[in-house]
Amino acid sequence: MKKIYLDAGHGGADLGAVASGLYEKNLVLAVQQYIISFLSTHYEGFSLCTTRTADVFLSLNERVNKANAWGADVYLSIHINSGGETGYEDFIYSKNINNQTIVLRNDIHDHVKFVLTKYNHFNRGRKLANHSVLRRSYMPSVLTEIGFIDTEHDAKLLKNPQFLKDMGVAYAKGIAQFLNLESKSTNPVGDSDEEGFQKPTFLYKPLWIKTTEDTETYKDANMSERTGYLKKNTLFQVYGETRAAWVMDGQHFIEKKDTIIEGETITTAELTKENMETLKGFVTKEKLETAVTFSKEGVAAAIITLRDKKILNVKAFLDREKWWYKAERIKK
């Protein structure tokens, strides 16, 4: 049973950032509830603990001590920024950086990026900081700042319940991906929307795609409204898909029939004998025997070369096993 700790910032007499008729302490509590709701609806095999579910205050030490004592597997601290700027950013501890913390932050950030492009919200990036809750927590921990409460563009988004929900869902999907939570058999991914078009689903990680023909991009999954044009052999990344289309950055759609998946070489090394046996079992299960080269001498390593969506299966497996790996696009 995986343990997820959610820390909605501030609370009680500590209002957090205040502007535009908004209070940070209320906004982060709303986002936290969207996280809880999505996880509870779509996944199983986890338990949740929170700093607060009501308008109460706990000190920074109390928050972290609660998570540490509970033995949480992940810690997510949710905040809203101020200072007159714009955009989303997330933080991990700036010293003694743990690889699993990086993976957690990347999983969350990769899902958040999809929301940022949907709402034209600036991405300030992945950052390092010496925040107390990051420094003192024993588990992989991430602190997020959703937007600037005192900026007109950001405040407009923060007043939009759908934006807050989309951010909560992105956080939930990132956490679920990191913990490899099992999806419930109900509520399958990829349901159709109210117009009958299939909703795009997130990819585990972005894929490199190349156009095989001069082709157009579209605003919606039904390919009815054109938004742009790409020449043959244009290279780009996609973050989601429907049955017939890839979802590009900015939530533009492009037909799959006019593209190919660019190959990647994935290298993993410093494997123990047990690791090698586990990897060979995975290779057999996924029928990747012709795609893998194992080292014959020296450091135990494996090189996997793929040109299809099994790239994502391999990365998910390596992340789940918590092994080091490096992925590089095959350059012709």
ZIJO-V141975 format. One record per residue. SS is DSSP state (alpha for helix, beta for strand, coil for the rest). NEAR is the number of other C-alpha atoms within 10 Angstrom. D_FIRST is the distance of its C-alpha to the first C-alpha in Angstrom with 2 decimals. Layout:
ss:SS near:NEAR d_first:D_FIRST
ss:SS near:NEAR d_first:D_FIRST
//
This chain:
ss:coil near:9 d_first:0.00
ss:beta near:16 d_first:3.81
ss:beta near:17 d_first:6.54
ss:beta near:23 d_first:9.78
ss:beta near:25 d_first:13.04
ss:beta near:24 d_first:16.12
ss:beta near:25 d_first:19.54
ss:beta near:26 d_first:22.43
ss:coil near:27 d_first:25.49
ss:coil near:26 d_first:28.35
ss:beta near:23 d_first:28.92
ss:coil near:13 d_first:31.47
ss:coil near:10 d_first:34.75
ss:beta near:16 d_first:33.28
ss:coil near:16 d_first:33.95
ss:coil near:18 d_first:32.98
ss:coil near:18 d_first:35.15
ss:beta near:16 d_first:37.66
ss:beta near:14 d_first:40.01
ss:coil near:13 d_first:41.13
ss:coil near:9 d_first:40.26
ss:beta near:16 d_first:36.57
ss:beta near:18 d_first:34.35
ss:alpha near:26 d_first:31.46
ss:alpha near:26 d_first:29.52
ss:alpha near:18 d_first:29.63
ss:alpha near:20 d_first:28.93
ss:alpha near:25 d_first:25.70
ss:alpha near:23 d_first:24.44
ss:alpha near:17 d_first:25.30
ss:alpha near:24 d_first:23.49
ss:alpha near:27 d_first:20.32
ss:alpha near:18 d_first:20.59
ss:alpha near:21 d_first:21.05
ss:alpha near:23 d_first:17.83
ss:alpha near:19 d_first:15.92
ss:alpha near:15 d_first:17.99
ss:alpha near:17 d_first:17.51
ss:alpha near:24 d_first:13.74
ss:alpha near:16 d_first:13.67
ss:alpha near:12 d_first:16.45
ss:alpha near:19 d_first:15.50
ss:beta near:19 d_first:11.80
ss:beta near:16 d_first:8.84
ss:coil near:14 d_first:5.16
ss:beta near:16 d_first:4.95
ss:beta near:13 d_first:6.78
ss:beta near:13 d_first:10.23
ss:beta near:17 d_first:12.82
ss:beta near:18 d_first:16.37
ss:coil near:23 d_first:19.59
ss:coil near:18 d_first:21.47
ss:coil near:15 d_first:21.78
ss:coil near:12 d_first:25.50
ss:coil near:14 d_first:28.55
ss:coil near:13 d_first:27.98
ss:coil near:18 d_first:28.22
ss:coil near:16 d_first:26.19
ss:coil near:13 d_first:27.62
ss:alpha near:16 d_first:26.13
ss:alpha near:12 d_first:25.50
ss:alpha near:13 d_first:23.80
ss:alpha near:22 d_first:21.40
ss:alpha near:23 d_first:20.36
ss:alpha near:16 d_first:20.42
ss:alpha near:17 d_first:18.04
ss:alpha near:25 d_first:15.45
ss:alpha near:17 d_first:16.17
ss:alpha near:9 d_first:16.09
ss:alpha near:13 d_first:12.68
ss:coil near:15 d_first:11.33
ss:coil near:22 d_first:10.46
ss:coil near:18 d_first:9.72
ss:beta near:23 d_first:12.40
ss:beta near:28 d_first:15.33
ss:beta near:24 d_first:17.67
ss:beta near:23 d_first:21.00
ss:beta near:25 d_first:23.13
ss:beta near:24 d_first:26.92
ss:beta near:24 d_first:30.30
ss:beta near:23 d_first:33.16
ss:coil near:18 d_first:36.86
ss:coil near:10 d_first:39.95
ss:coil near:11 d_first:41.74
ss:coil near:14 d_first:40.10
ss:coil near:22 d_first:37.87
ss:coil near:19 d_first:34.62
ss:beta near:22 d_first:30.92
ss:beta near:20 d_first:29.59
ss:beta near:23 d_first:26.43
ss:beta near:21 d_first:26.19
ss:beta near:25 d_first:24.42
ss:beta near:24 d_first:25.73
ss:coil near:13 d_first:29.13
ss:coil near:11 d_first:29.06
ss:coil near:7 d_first:27.07
ss:coil near:12 d_first:25.21
ss:coil near:13 d_first:22.02
ss:alpha near:12 d_first:21.69
ss:alpha near:17 d_first:18.03
ss:alpha near:19 d_first:19.26
ss:alpha near:18 d_first:21.94
ss:alpha near:17 d_first:19.68
ss:alpha near:24 d_first:17.57
ss:alpha near:25 d_first:20.92
ss:alpha near:18 d_first:22.46
ss:alpha near:21 d_first:19.79
ss:alpha near:24 d_first:20.24
ss:alpha near:22 d_first:23.98
ss:alpha near:20 d_first:24.53
ss:alpha near:27 d_first:23.28
ss:alpha near:24 d_first:25.22
ss:alpha near:20 d_first:28.34
ss:alpha near:22 d_first:28.59
ss:alpha near:20 d_first:28.82
ss:alpha near:21 d_first:31.32
ss:alpha near:16 d_first:33.61
ss:alpha near:15 d_first:33.46
ss:coil near:12 d_first:34.75
ss:coil near:13 d_first:36.90
ss:coil near:18 d_first:35.03
ss:coil near:15 d_first:35.76
ss:beta near:18 d_first:33.16
ss:beta near:13 d_first:33.86
ss:beta near:12 d_first:31.46
ss:beta near:15 d_first:28.79
ss:beta near:14 d_first:29.90
ss:beta near:15 d_first:29.50
ss:beta near:14 d_first:29.92
ss:coil near:13 d_first:29.89
ss:coil near:14 d_first:28.15
ss:alpha near:12 d_first:27.01
ss:alpha near:24 d_first:23.41
ss:alpha near:24 d_first:23.08
ss:alpha near:16 d_first:25.05
ss:alpha near:16 d_first:23.31
ss:coil near:20 d_first:19.59
ss:coil near:18 d_first:17.74
ss:coil near:18 d_first:15.28
ss:beta near:22 d_first:16.40
ss:beta near:26 d_first:18.27
ss:beta near:23 d_first:20.56
ss:beta near:24 d_first:23.24
ss:beta near:22 d_first:24.90
ss:beta near:18 d_first:28.36
ss:beta near:27 d_first:28.79
ss:beta near:25 d_first:32.59
ss:beta near:26 d_first:35.68
ss:coil near:28 d_first:36.39
ss:coil near:22 d_first:40.10
ss:coil near:18 d_first:40.81
ss:alpha near:15 d_first:42.18
ss:alpha near:16 d_first:40.20
ss:alpha near:23 d_first:36.84
ss:alpha near:18 d_first:37.61
ss:alpha near:13 d_first:38.44
ss:alpha near:19 d_first:35.02
ss:alpha near:21 d_first:33.31
ss:coil near:15 d_first:35.31
ss:coil near:10 d_first:34.02
ss:alpha near:13 d_first:31.00
ss:alpha near:11 d_first:30.32
ss:alpha near:18 d_first:30.11
ss:alpha near:23 d_first:27.62
ss:alpha near:19 d_first:25.54
ss:alpha near:20 d_first:25.82
ss:alpha near:23 d_first:24.70
ss:alpha near:25 d_first:21.64
ss:alpha near:24 d_first:20.79
ss:alpha near:25 d_first:21.46
ss:alpha near:29 d_first:19.13
ss:alpha near:24 d_first:16.31
ss:alpha near:26 d_first:17.12
ss:alpha near:23 d_first:17.32
ss:alpha near:23 d_first:13.89
ss:alpha near:23 d_first:12.46
ss:alpha near:21 d_first:14.73
ss:alpha near:21 d_first:13.79
ss:alpha near:19 d_first:10.04
ss:coil near:17 d_first:11.19
ss:coil near:18 d_first:9.39
ss:beta near:13 d_first:10.80
ss:beta near:16 d_first:13.76
ss:coil near:14 d_first:14.72
ss:coil near:10 d_first:17.90
ss:coil near:9 d_first:19.83
ss:coil near:11 d_first:20.99
ss:coil near:9 d_first:21.61
ss:coil near:14 d_first:22.41
ss:coil near:15 d_first:26.15
ss:coil near:13 d_first:27.56
ss:beta near:12 d_first:31.23
ss:coil near:10 d_first:32.61
ss:coil near:8 d_first:35.30
ss:coil near:8 d_first:38.02
ss:coil near:9 d_first:36.56
ss:coil near:14 d_first:35.65
ss:beta near:18 d_first:32.31
ss:coil near:19 d_first:30.11
ss:coil near:23 d_first:29.23
ss:beta near:16 d_first:25.71
ss:beta near:20 d_first:24.36
ss:beta near:17 d_first:24.52
ss:beta near:19 d_first:21.72
ss:beta near:20 d_first:24.41
ss:beta near:17 d_first:28.14
ss:beta near:23 d_first:30.53
ss:beta near:17 d_first:34.14
ss:beta near:20 d_first:36.56
ss:beta near:19 d_first:40.36
ss:beta near:22 d_first:42.89
ss:coil near:16 d_first:45.17
ss:coil near:14 d_first:47.70
ss:coil near:13 d_first:48.98
ss:beta near:17 d_first:46.69
ss:beta near:18 d_first:45.79
ss:beta near:22 d_first:42.72
ss:beta near:21 d_first:41.95
ss:coil near:17 d_first:40.58
ss:coil near:19 d_first:38.63
ss:coil near:23 d_first:36.91
ss:coil near:14 d_first:40.03
ss:coil near:17 d_first:42.13
ss:coil near:10 d_first:44.85
ss:coil near:12 d_first:45.44
ss:beta near:14 d_first:46.12
ss:beta near:13 d_first:45.04
ss:beta near:13 d_first:46.18
ss:beta near:12 d_first:47.34
ss:beta near:15 d_first:46.16
ss:coil near:13 d_first:48.47
ss:coil near:14 d_first:47.89
ss:coil near:14 d_first:45.80
ss:coil near:14 d_first:44.08
ss:beta near:16 d_first:40.77
ss:beta near:14 d_first:37.87
ss:beta near:17 d_first:34.10
ss:beta near:22 d_first:32.20
ss:beta near:23 d_first:28.88
ss:beta near:23 d_first:28.47
ss:beta near:22 d_first:30.21
ss:coil near:19 d_first:31.51
ss:coil near:13 d_first:32.98
ss:coil near:14 d_first:36.30
ss:beta near:23 d_first:35.75
ss:beta near:27 d_first:34.03
ss:beta near:27 d_first:33.14
ss:beta near:22 d_first:34.78
ss:coil near:18 d_first:34.46
ss:coil near:17 d_first:35.94
ss:coil near:23 d_first:34.60
ss:coil near:22 d_first:37.70
ss:beta near:28 d_first:37.51
ss:beta near:28 d_first:39.26
ss:beta near:20 d_first:39.86
ss:alpha near:18 d_first:38.07
ss:alpha near:13 d_first:41.26
ss:alpha near:15 d_first:42.97
ss:beta near:21 d_first:40.41
ss:beta near:16 d_first:38.88
ss:beta near:19 d_first:35.72
ss:coil near:20 d_first:36.77
ss:coil near:20 d_first:35.67
ss:beta near:20 d_first:33.43
ss:beta near:18 d_first:33.30
ss:beta near:21 d_first:29.95
ss:beta near:18 d_first:30.32
ss:beta near:17 d_first:27.75
ss:beta near:18 d_first:29.04
ss:coil near:15 d_first:28.64
ss:coil near:16 d_first:26.66
ss:coil near:12 d_first:26.35
ss:alpha near:10 d_first:27.51
ss:alpha near:9 d_first:23.98
ss:alpha near:16 d_first:23.20
ss:alpha near:17 d_first:26.35
ss:alpha near:12 d_first:25.45
ss:alpha near:12 d_first:22.07
ss:alpha near:18 d_first:24.01
ss:alpha near:17 d_first:26.73
ss:alpha near:12 d_first:24.38
ss:alpha near:16 d_first:23.08
ss:alpha near:17 d_first:26.74
ss:alpha near:10 d_first:27.81
ss:alpha near:10 d_first:25.18
ss:alpha near:12 d_first:26.18
ss:coil near:10 d_first:29.87
ss:coil near:16 d_first:30.46
ss:alpha near:13 d_first:32.77
ss:alpha near:10 d_first:35.74
ss:alpha near:13 d_first:33.89
ss:beta near:17 d_first:32.73
ss:beta near:13 d_first:34.88
ss:beta near:15 d_first:33.72
ss:coil near:12 d_first:35.61
ss:coil near:9 d_first:38.10
ss:coil near:7 d_first:38.79
ss:coil near:7 d_first:37.75
ss:coil near:11 d_first:34.26
ss:coil near:16 d_first:31.74
ss:beta near:19 d_first:31.12
ss:beta near:21 d_first:30.82
ss:beta near:18 d_first:32.38
ss:beta near:20 d_first:31.27
ss:beta near:22 d_first:33.76
ss:beta near:22 d_first:32.98
ss:coil near:16 d_first:34.76
ss:coil near:13 d_first:32.42
ss:coil near:13 d_first:29.03
ss:alpha near:13 d_first:27.41
ss:alpha near:21 d_first:27.62
ss:alpha near:16 d_first:24.48
ss:alpha near:14 d_first:22.67
ss:alpha near:19 d_first:23.67
ss:alpha near:18 d_first:22.56
ss:alpha near:17 d_first:19.10
ss:alpha near:14 d_first:18.86
ss:alpha near:16 d_first:20.24
ss:alpha near:19 d_first:17.99
ss:alpha near:13 d_first:14.88
ss:alpha near:12 d_first:16.50
ss:coil near:12 d_first:17.51
ss:coil near:16 d_first:21.13
ss:coil near:13 d_first:24.22
ss:coil near:16 d_first:26.24
ss:beta near:12 d_first:29.20
ss:beta near:15 d_first:30.13
ss:beta near:11 d_first:33.77
ss:beta near:15 d_first:35.69
ss:coil near:13 d_first:38.40
ss:coil near:8 d_first:41.67
ss:coil near:4 d_first:44.69
//
